[in-house]
Amino acid sequence: MSRKCLVLVDGSGYIFRAYHGLPPLTRKSDGLPVGAVSGFCNMLYKLIKENRGDGGPSHLAVIFDAGSKTFRNDLYEAYKAHRPPAPEDLIPQFPLIREATIAFGVPSVELPGFEADDLIATYARMAVEQDFDVTIVSSDKDLMQLVNDRVTMMEPVKAVTIGREQVYEKFGVPPELVVDAQALIGDTADNVPGAPGIGVKTAAQLLAEYGNLDALLDRAHEIKQPKRREALTEFRDQILLSRELVKLRDDVPPPFDIDSFALKDPNADDL
């Protein structure tokens, strides 16, 4: 019997991995690009096949981003503003990928105004409250803040488990302090400013010494190194804003309940 386990797939991660990892492919009938669709389907099929049966998950859903604008853009207009638009040949594949997900018997979930990561955080919290174990299929570092004794991540290609130890190796802090570390480090990919001159190692050292970000900022005047002290005092508001940007919301209104994610057989006719 399948254990009570929810698998949440980071749909955007799957899409872009499929798009960049395979050569272009077009449908012969009309020339429509389908390379990302093909790669996505192969990855999803492999995930389902390898996790069927005893010891496999009982529930599965793919979580997508609903659009580029979210509540974070209201907090900080420059958030992800420098990211280029999706490649032209990928855009028409987005709806096909969602249709394919449903044809596999897997719910396709998204929510306007929020990122897929916020939905994943919300469903992870809900699942743990309902006594599920949770596996998040993604290598996105922004999701590492969700790791705990009931929530792990799995790298999509190599199927390597990301638990507390792996998060510590990445950030030098446990999952509970990842948000504080990211607030200091910033993120150039998402245009999160952070604290000037503070990288992963320095952030880990400071948090280890002071315990958490709030204590660090309150006692920043005690820091002997002038550059670090100035970065923390002069850019305090920027650091706190960065924390709001990187912290995932786990209280967004879920479009579906977890029971609807129960594993189903694929729809052979649709596929």
Secondary structure, DSSP 4 states (H G I P E B T S, - for coil): ---SEEEEEEHHHHHHHHHHHS---B-TTT--B-HHHHHHHHHHHHHHHHT-STTS-SEEEEE----S-BHHHHH-TTTTTTPPPPPTTTTTHHHHHHHHHHHTT--EE--TBS-HHHHHHHHHHHHHHTT-EEEEE---GGGGGG-SSSEEEE-TTT--EE-HHHHHHHHSS-GGGHHHHHHHH-BTTTTB---TT--HHHHHHHHHHHSSHHHHHHTGGG--SHHHHHHHHHTHHHHHHHHHHHSPPS-S--SS-GGGGB-----TTT-
